[in-house]
Amino acid sequence: MLSPNQIDEYRRKGFLVQERVFDEEEIRLIKAGAEQEFAEGGERVTVEADTDVPRGVHGCHLHAEAFGRLVRSRRLLPIAEQLLQDQVYVHQFKINAKRAFKGEVWEWHQDYTFWHHEDGMPEPRALTAAIFLDDVTEFNGPLTFVPGGHGGGEIDAEVEGDGWANTLTASLKYSIDIDTMRQLIARNGMAAPKGPRGSVLWFDANIPHASVPNISPVDRGLVLITYNSVENRIDLSRGTRPEWLAARDFTPLTAMHAASF
């Protein structure tokens, strides 16, 4: 569980890093599972523009036992419940693979914009736990945040394209315009949390964030688990995306106490 100081930091900044939550053997197992997911291909896998280099894969916890255990980890689930002050379920699970010299930009955006407009999530009572599968440095495309930027709520976004498939492309369907970002950054600054593999980065549904290309010879892989309050379940009549992008099972998760994860 987080300390009061850690909770205060998360509330104030909109993000928090816990270093070395998972050990080397656990990260090796998670990475092996991730590579298997990428190798299977199919509609759940997206690639970098004009290449066959994997960019991400979604919904792995729905069929891979290891990832099903991971979302219920006693090192993740109790903290998600603590921060959201409620029981939770997994709204979305994805693995981002920002490959060495290949991983490209993610534009400035808020995750909640996608979850609200595409999935029918009523309120931003959700958060994401990002597990570092590699050491994250200033060179391999770390996530970059506007500290405290979540405090202003949802920001009007520029909309590009139609349909849910555009929510997965490099040119995001919902992005924050440059003038708005300039004002936010002038007021709040920027931060790019870094840390060793096995660390966990928690961040708020409304915090503006982006990432630059990976210009290094080192991969920057992330497992991103989005937990949502069970009281904030999505409106199925409004949702447009498939289950591997937006969950349909709102059963509260229970922590797993087995040795693995």
C-alpha positions in Angstrom: 0.0 0.0 0.0 1.1 3.6 -0.6 2.1 5.9 2.2 0.2 9.1 2.8 3.1 11.1 1.3 3.0 8.9 -1.9 -0.7 9.4 -2.2 -0.3 13.1 -1.8 2.4 13.1 -4.5 0.1 11.2 -6.9 -2.9 13.5 -6.2 -0.7 16.6 -6.7 1.3 15.6 -9.8 -1.1 13.1 -11.4 1.6 10.4 -11.4 3.9 8.4 -9.2 6.9 6.0 -9.7 7.6 3.0 -7.5 11.0 1.5 -8.3 11.8 -2.2 -8.7 8.3 -3.6 -7.8 8.9 -6.7 -9.9 12.2 -8.6 -9.9 14.4 -9.6 -12.8 12.9 -13.1 -13.2 9.4 -11.8 -13.2 10.2 -9.2 -15.8 11.9 -11.9 -18.0 8.7 -13.9 -17.8 6.5 -10.9 -18.6 8.7 -10.0 -21.6 8.6 -13.5 -22.9 4.8 -13.4 -22.7 4.8 -10.1 -24.5 6.9 -11.4 -27.4 4.5 -14.3 -27.8 1.6 -11.9 -28.0 3.3 -9.9 -30.7 4.2 -13.0 -32.6 0.6 -14.2 -32.7 -0.4 -11.2 -34.8 -4.1 -10.5 -35.7 -6.2 -7.4 -35.2 -5.1 -6.9 -31.6 -1.6 -6.1 -32.8 -0.7 -2.7 -34.2 2.6 -1.8 -36.0 4.6 1.3 -36.6 3.6 3.3 -39.7 4.8 1.8 -43.0 6.6 -1.1 -41.2 5.9 -4.5 -39.7 7.5 -3.5 -36.4 5.0 -4.1 -33.5 3.8 -1.0 -31.8 1.3 -2.4 -29.4 -1.0 -5.3 -28.5 -4.2 -5.2 -26.5 -6.4 -7.5 -24.4 -3.7 -10.0 -23.5 -5.1 -10.6 -20.0 -8.3 -12.0 -21.5 -6.6 -15.2 -22.8 -3.1 -15.4 -21.4 -3.0 -16.9 -17.9 0.2 -15.0 -16.9 -1.3 -11.6 -17.7 -4.6 -12.6 -16.1 -2.6 -13.2 -12.9 -0.6 -10.0 -13.4 -3.7 -7.7 -13.3 -4.6 -9.3 -9.9 -1.1 -8.9 -8.4 -1.0 -8.1 -4.8 1.6 -5.4 -5.7 -0.9 -3.7 -8.1 -4.5 -4.3 -7.3 -4.6 -3.0 -3.7 -2.9 0.2 -4.8 -5.4 0.8 -7.6 -8.2 0.3 -5.1 -6.5 2.6 -2.6 -6.1 5.4 -5.2 -9.6 5.0 -6.7 -11.2 4.4 -3.3 -13.3 1.6 -4.6 -13.2 -2.0 -6.0 -11.9 -2.1 -9.6 -11.9 -4.0 -12.8 -9.6 -3.9 -15.8 -10.9 -1.5 -18.4 -8.0 -1.9 -20.8 -4.8 -3.9 -21.0 -2.0 -3.2 -23.5 1.7 -3.7 -24.1 3.6 -0.9 -25.8 6.8 -1.9 -27.6 8.8 1.2 -28.4 11.6 -0.7 -30.2 15.2 0.6 -30.3 15.7 3.1 -33.1 12.1 2.2 -34.4 9.6 3.3 -31.8 7.9 6.5 -32.9 6.0 9.4 -31.2 2.8 9.3 -29.3 1.1 12.7 -29.5 -0.1 14.8 -26.6 -3.4 13.4 -25.3 -5.5 12.4 -22.3 -6.5 8.8 -21.9 -9.9 9.6 -20.5 -10.9 11.4 -23.7 -10.8 8.0 -25.5 -12.5 6.1 -22.7 -15.3 8.7 -22.4 -16.1 9.3 -26.1 -15.3 5.8 -27.5 -16.3 3.5 -24.6 -18.9 5.5 -22.6 -16.9 5.8 -19.4 -18.9 8.3 -17.2 -16.2 9.9 -15.1 -12.4 9.8 -15.0 -12.3 7.5 -12.0 -9.7 5.3 -13.6 -5.9 5.1 -13.6 -3.1 3.2 -15.3 -0.2 1.2 -13.9 2.7 1.1 -16.4 5.2 -1.7 -15.7 8.7 -0.9 -17.1 9.9 -4.0 -19.1 13.2 -2.2 -19.8 15.2 0.5 -18.1 13.5 3.7 -19.0 15.9 6.6 -19.7 15.7 10.1 -21.3 16.9 8.5 -24.6 14.5 5.6 -25.3 11.2 7.5 -25.4 9.9 7.8 -21.8 6.3 8.9 -21.2 6.3 12.7 -20.7 3.7 14.3 -18.4 2.5 17.8 -17.5 2.6 17.6 -13.7 -0.7 18.6 -12.2 -2.2 18.9 -15.7 -5.0 16.5 -14.6 -6.4 19.1 -12.3 -8.1 21.0 -15.1 -10.3 18.0 -16.1 -10.9 16.9 -19.6 -9.4 19.2 -22.3 -11.2 19.7 -25.6 -9.4 17.6 -28.2 -8.8 17.8 -31.9 -10.5 14.9 -33.6 -8.9 13.2 -36.6 -10.7 10.5 -38.6 -13.8 8.3 -37.9 -14.3 5.0 -36.3 -12.6 3.2 -33.4 -9.6 2.0 -35.5 -8.3 5.5 -35.5 -7.8 5.3 -31.7 -4.8 2.9 -32.3 -2.9 4.8 -35.0 0.2 6.8 -34.6 -1.8 9.9 -35.5 -4.2 9.7 -32.6 -7.9 10.3 -33.1 -8.0 12.6 -30.1 -5.0 14.9 -29.5 -4.5 18.2 -27.6 -3.6 21.1 -29.9 -0.3 22.8 -29.7 -1.5 26.2 -28.4 -3.2 24.5 -25.4 -0.1 22.4 -24.7 2.1 25.5 -24.9 0.0 27.2 -22.2 -0.1 24.1 -20.0 3.6 23.5 -20.2 4.4 27.2 -19.5 2.3 27.0 -16.4 3.2 23.5 -15.1 6.4 22.3 -16.9 7.1 18.8 -18.1 8.4 15.6 -16.4 9.6 12.3 -17.9 9.6 9.7 -15.1 12.5 7.3 -15.5 13.6 4.1 -13.7 14.9 0.6 -13.8 13.0 -2.3 -15.3 10.5 -3.7 -12.9 9.4 -0.3 -11.7 5.7 0.8 -11.8 4.5 4.2 -13.0 1.0 5.1 -11.9 -0.9 7.9 -13.7 -4.2 9.6 -13.7 -6.8 9.2 -16.4 -6.8 12.9 -17.2 -3.1 13.8 -17.1 -1.8 15.1 -20.4 1.0 12.9 -21.7 3.0 12.0 -24.8 6.3 10.3 -25.8 9.1 11.1 -28.2 10.7 8.6 -30.6 13.2 6.0 -29.2 16.5 7.3 -30.5 18.5 4.8 -28.5 19.7 1.2 -29.1 17.6 0.0 -26.1 14.0 -1.0 -26.3 11.4 0.7 -24.0 8.6 -1.8 -23.4 5.6 -1.1 -21.1 2.7 -3.2 -19.8 -0.1 -0.7 -19.2 -3.0 -1.9 -17.1 -6.0 0.5 -16.8 -8.1 0.0 -13.7 -11.5 1.5 -13.4 -13.9 1.9 -10.4 -16.7 -0.7 -10.6 -19.1 2.2 -9.9 -17.7 3.9 -13.0 -18.4 1.1 -15.5 -18.8 2.0 -19.1 -22.2 2.5 -20.8 -22.4 -0.5 -23.2 -25.0 1.3 -25.3 -22.5 4.0 -26.1 -19.3 1.9 -26.5 -18.0 1.2 -30.0 -14.8 -0.7 -29.5 -14.3 -4.5 -29.2 -13.9 -6.2 -25.8 -10.1 -6.5 -26.2 -10.0 -2.7 -26.3 -12.7 -1.9 -23.7 -13.8 -4.5 -21.2 -17.4 -5.8 -20.9 -16.8 -7.7 -17.6 -17.2 -5.4 -14.6 -16.7 -8.1 -11.9 -14.5 -6.6 -9.1 -11.1 -8.1 -9.1 -9.7 -10.0 -6.1 -6.0 -10.0 -5.3 -4.0 -13.1 -6.1 -1.7 -14.4 -3.4 0.2 -17.0 -5.3 4.0 -16.7 -5.5 4.1 -15.6 -9.1 3.4 -11.9 -9.4 
